[in-house]
Amino acid sequence: MKTIHEMSFEVDKVNKRINVKREFNALLAHVWAAWTRPELLDQWWAPKPYKAKTKTIDFREGGMWLYAMVGPEGQEIWCKADYLAIEDQKNFTGTDAFCDEHGVVTEDFPGSTWYTSFRPVGEATSVEIEIVYRNLSDLEKIIQMGFREGFTAALVNLDELLNP
């Protein structure tokens, strides 16, 4: 029987960060793969009705993921993640930013640094994410843009992918 796990989503304005914690009913290797392999990322990363479309991914320290979130009318919102540190099946750190289809970062929207960690909990996996912003106005802007709702929806997509 599938169990939906609660998600913890905390906005820490003092330290300019968002802390997210979510547990999935799947083994660590499966959850890790869903976060690191493009054929799986594209199935869950964007909140419906958007779909994620990877242009390129090089999951290694110094590598990059360039992708678009494609809307129902075909509009594309481009983003990139630059991987800074990776410890296989334990954690990875990277910067995240909006960009154009060539990976050129736009300053119109806030960038952030993500610290994502994975921990087995029996046959489930706990994922903890700390997202740090340069300043409070960047954090507030991303919240106003609907990040909480969008990321919550994406994590529900991930749960559905891991537990069909």
C-alpha positions in Angstrom: 0.0 0.0 0.0 1.3 3.4 -1.0 1.7 5.9 1.8 1.9 9.6 1.1 4.5 11.3 3.3 4.2 14.8 4.6 6.6 17.3 3.4 8.3 19.9 5.6 8.8 23.3 3.8 10.3 26.0 6.0 11.2 29.5 4.9 14.0 31.0 7.0 14.1 34.7 6.2 16.8 35.4 8.7 19.3 33.1 7.0 17.8 33.6 3.5 17.1 30.0 2.9 14.4 27.4 2.3 14.5 24.0 4.0 12.6 21.1 2.5 12.4 17.6 3.8 10.4 14.8 2.1 10.5 11.0 2.5 9.8 8.6 -0.4 8.7 5.0 -0.3 11.6 3.9 -2.5 15.1 2.6 -2.0 18.0 5.1 -2.0 19.4 3.9 -5.3 16.0 4.6 -7.0 15.6 8.1 -5.5 19.2 9.0 -6.3 18.7 7.9 -9.9 15.5 10.0 -10.2 17.5 13.1 -9.1 20.5 12.4 -11.4 19.4 10.7 -14.6 17.8 12.9 -17.3 15.3 10.3 -18.5 13.9 10.2 -14.9 14.3 13.9 -14.1 12.3 14.8 -17.1 9.4 12.8 -15.8 8.9 14.6 -12.5 10.9 17.8 -12.2 8.4 20.3 -13.6 5.0 20.8 -11.9 2.1 19.8 -14.1 0.9 20.9 -16.6 4.6 21.8 -17.4 7.1 19.1 -18.5 10.8 19.1 -18.0 13.0 18.7 -21.1 16.8 18.1 -20.6 19.0 19.6 -23.3 22.2 18.4 -21.7 23.3 16.9 -18.4 26.8 16.1 -17.1 26.3 14.9 -13.6 29.8 15.3 -12.1 31.6 17.9 -10.1 32.0 20.8 -12.5 29.2 19.5 -14.7 25.9 21.1 -15.6 22.3 20.3 -16.2 20.6 22.6 -18.8 16.9 22.1 -19.1 13.6 23.8 -20.0 10.3 23.6 -18.2 7.8 23.5 -21.2 4.3 24.8 -20.7 1.1 23.5 -22.2 1.3 26.1 -25.0 4.9 25.2 -25.8 6.5 28.2 -23.9 9.9 27.3 -22.5 11.5 28.5 -19.2 15.2 27.6 -19.3 17.2 26.8 -16.2 20.6 25.4 -15.4 22.2 23.7 -12.4 26.0 23.8 -12.0 27.2 20.8 -9.9 29.8 21.9 -7.3 30.2 18.7 -5.1 28.8 15.2 -5.4 29.1 12.3 -2.9 27.5 9.3 -4.6 24.1 8.4 -3.2 24.7 10.7 -0.2 24.5 14.3 -1.4 25.2 16.9 -4.0 25.6 20.7 -4.1 25.0 23.0 -7.0 23.9 26.4 -8.0 20.6 26.9 -9.8 19.7 29.8 -12.1 17.3 30.9 -14.8 19.0 31.2 -18.1 18.5 31.2 -21.9 18.6 28.0 -24.1 22.4 28.3 -24.3 22.9 28.4 -20.5 23.6 32.1 -20.3 22.2 33.2 -16.8 19.7 35.9 -16.6 19.8 38.3 -13.7 16.1 38.9 -14.0 15.3 36.1 -11.6 17.1 35.0 -8.4 19.7 32.2 -8.4 20.4 30.0 -5.4 22.6 27.3 -4.1 21.1 23.9 -3.4 22.4 21.4 -0.8 20.6 18.1 -1.4 21.1 15.1 0.8 19.8 11.5 0.7 19.5 9.1 3.6 18.0 5.6 3.7 15.3 5.1 6.3 14.6 1.4 6.2 13.2 0.7 2.7 12.4 4.4 2.2 14.6 7.4 1.5 14.7 10.8 3.2 15.6 13.8 1.0 16.6 17.0 2.6 17.2 20.2 0.6 18.6 23.5 1.8 18.2 26.3 -0.7 20.3 29.4 0.0 19.7 32.8 -1.6 22.1 35.8 -1.8 19.7 38.1 -0.2 16.2 38.3 1.4 14.6 40.0 -1.6 15.7 37.0 -3.9 14.1 34.6 -1.4 10.9 36.6 -1.2 10.7 36.9 -5.0 11.1 33.2 -5.6 8.3 32.6 -3.0 6.1 35.1 -4.7 6.7 33.4 -8.0 5.0 30.2 -6.6 8.1 28.1 -5.8 6.5 26.4 -2.8 3.5 25.3 -4.8 5.5 24.3 -7.8 8.2 22.4 -6.0 5.5 20.6 -3.8 3.8 19.5 -7.0 7.1 18.3 -8.5 7.8 16.2 -5.4 4.3 14.7 -5.8 5.3 13.8 -9.4 8.4 12.2 -8.0 6.4 10.2 -5.5 4.1 9.0 -8.4 7.2 8.0 -10.5 8.7 6.0 -7.7 5.4 4.4 -6.7 3.3 3.9 -9.8 
